[in-house]
Amino acid sequence: MARAGLTAERVTRAGAELADEAGFEQVTMARVARRLGVKDASLYTHVRNLEELRGRIALLAADEKTLRIAEATAGRAGKDALAAFAGAWREYAHEHPGRYAATQAGLRIDPELAARAPGPRRAVELTYGVLRGYGLAEPDLTDAVRLLRSTFHGFVALEATGGFAHERAPQRSWDRVLDALHSLLERWPAAGEGDEGDLV
């Protein structure tokens, strides 16, 4: 018997909670249905299949993470903005590991759903906004965005899997990483000849 009030949003949030508790790869239609106390078939009235459900979880997570970053960076610039941005990213990954994994999964998301979700677009705007504070322009902006994403994601991914076994506390390394990024962004090397045409 279907629980009254079941919607695509409720199904998505149930899937997101399951992802955080058990891991994103453990999210299935059957497990979400059990969590909601309904039969599997009831979910298909609201989401087409598992691929759509996982895409919805990724978009929900992107919206949540972006909102947290926006609140953290509001009114800040330079290193303060960089540190707030990075801290909000890391905190979200710690608090919502399954949802965070969804944002990094490279899913094929329904274009209509993606078009209605502000998170991914807003994330790009926020990242570029922080970097423009360092006076960067294309193609350096794109390269710097990729550097930040690689650094932040690499750090939190290693941290989540116990990859930092050294006795030095990860927080100390994190602080030094942000110092190093700030220093690099202030002294960003000039683009090489021909780089201007390589934007992808």
C-alpha positions in Angstrom: 0.0 0.0 0.0 1.3 3.4 -1.0 2.0 6.0 1.7 -0.1 9.1 1.3 1.8 12.2 0.0 4.5 10.3 -1.9 6.2 12.7 -4.4 9.3 12.8 -6.5 10.9 15.1 -3.9 10.1 12.7 -1.1 11.5 9.7 -3.0 14.6 11.7 -3.9 15.2 12.8 -0.3 14.7 9.2 0.9 17.3 8.1 -1.6 19.7 10.9 -0.5 19.4 9.8 3.1 20.0 6.2 2.1 23.1 7.3 0.1 24.5 9.0 3.2 23.9 6.0 5.4 24.9 3.1 3.2 26.8 4.7 0.2 25.6 6.1 -3.1 26.2 2.8 -4.9 23.8 1.1 -2.5 20.8 3.2 -3.5 18.3 1.0 -5.3 14.6 1.4 -6.0 13.8 -1.6 -3.7 15.8 -0.2 -0.8 14.2 3.3 -1.2 10.8 1.7 -1.4 11.4 -0.2 1.8 12.6 3.0 3.5 9.3 4.7 2.6 7.2 1.8 3.5 5.7 1.3 0.0 6.0 -1.3 -2.8 8.6 -0.9 -5.4 6.0 -0.2 -8.1 4.7 2.8 -6.2 8.0 4.7 -6.9 7.7 4.4 -10.6 4.8 6.8 -10.5 7.2 9.5 -9.4 10.6 8.5 -10.9 11.1 6.6 -14.1 13.9 4.4 -13.0 17.0 4.1 -10.9 19.1 6.3 -13.3 16.6 9.1 -12.9 16.5 8.7 -9.1 20.3 8.9 -8.9 20.3 11.9 -11.1 17.8 13.6 -8.9 19.9 12.8 -5.8 23.0 14.4 -7.6 21.0 17.5 -8.4 19.6 17.8 -4.9 23.2 17.5 -3.5 24.5 20.0 -5.9 21.8 22.5 -4.9 22.5 21.9 -1.2 26.3 22.2 -1.5 26.1 25.3 -3.6 23.7 27.0 -1.2 26.2 26.2 1.6 29.1 27.7 -0.4 27.1 30.8 -1.3 26.3 31.5 2.3 29.9 30.9 3.4 31.4 33.1 0.8 28.9 36.0 0.8 30.7 39.3 1.3 34.1 37.7 1.3 37.0 38.2 -1.2 40.5 36.9 -1.7 41.9 34.3 0.7 38.8 34.7 3.0 36.5 33.7 0.1 38.8 30.9 -1.0 39.0 29.5 2.6 35.2 29.8 3.1 34.5 28.2 -0.3 36.9 25.3 0.4 35.6 24.8 4.0 32.0 24.7 2.9 32.9 22.1 0.2 34.8 19.9 2.7 32.1 20.2 5.4 29.4 19.1 3.0 31.4 16.1 1.9 32.0 15.1 5.5 28.3 15.5 6.6 26.8 14.0 3.4 29.2 11.5 2.0 26.6 9.7 -0.2 25.1 12.8 -1.6 28.6 14.2 -2.2 29.5 11.0 -4.1 26.5 11.5 -6.3 27.8 14.9 -7.4 31.1 13.3 -8.5 29.6 10.2 -10.2 29.5 11.5 -13.8 25.8 10.5 -14.2 23.7 11.0 -17.3 21.1 13.4 -16.0 17.8 14.2 -17.8 18.4 17.6 -19.5 14.9 18.8 -18.4 15.7 18.0 -14.7 19.1 19.6 -15.0 17.7 22.7 -16.6 15.4 23.2 -13.6 18.2 22.7 -11.0 20.1 25.9 -10.2 22.9 24.2 -8.2 25.3 23.3 -11.0 25.1 26.6 -12.7 25.4 28.5 -9.5 28.4 26.5 -8.5 30.2 27.5 -11.6 29.3 31.2 -11.0 30.5 31.0 -7.4 33.8 29.4 -8.3 34.5 31.8 -11.1 33.6 34.7 -8.8 36.1 33.7 -6.2 38.8 33.4 -8.9 38.0 36.7 -10.5 38.9 38.2 -7.2 42.5 37.2 -8.0 42.3 39.0 -11.3 42.2 35.9 -13.5 40.7 35.8 -16.9 40.3 33.1 -19.5 42.0 30.7 -20.2 43.5 30.9 -16.8 40.0 30.9 -15.1 39.2 27.5 -16.5 42.6 26.1 -15.5 42.3 27.5 -12.0 38.7 26.1 -11.6 40.1 22.7 -12.5 42.9 23.0 -10.1 40.5 23.9 -7.2 38.1 21.1 -8.0 40.9 18.6 -8.3 42.5 19.7 -5.0 39.3 19.9 -3.0 37.9 16.6 -4.3 41.2 14.8 -4.1 41.6 15.9 -0.5 38.2 15.0 0.8 38.1 11.7 -1.2 41.4 10.6 0.4 40.3 11.8 3.8 37.0 9.8 3.5 38.9 6.6 2.8 41.5 7.0 5.5 44.1 7.9 3.1 46.0 10.2 5.4 47.7 7.8 7.8 50.6 10.2 8.8 50.5 11.5 12.4 50.2 15.1 11.2 46.5 16.1 11.5 44.7 16.5 8.1 43.4 19.8 9.2 47.0 21.2 9.4 47.7 20.0 5.9 44.3 21.4 4.7 45.2 24.8 6.1 48.6 24.7 4.4 47.0 23.6 1.1 44.8 26.7 1.2 47.8 28.9 2.0 49.6 27.4 -1.0 46.6 27.8 -3.3 46.2 31.4 -2.3 49.8 32.1 -3.0 49.6 30.4 -6.4 46.5 32.2 -7.4 48.1 35.6 -6.5 51.1 34.7 -8.7 49.4 32.7 -11.5 51.8 32.1 -14.3 51.1 33.7 -17.6 49.4 31.5 -20.2 51.8 29.9 -22.8 51.7 30.8 -26.4 48.6 29.3 -28.1 46.8 28.5 -24.9 44.1 31.1 -25.7 42.5 28.7 -28.3 42.5 25.6 -26.1 39.3 26.2 -24.1 37.1 23.1 -23.8 
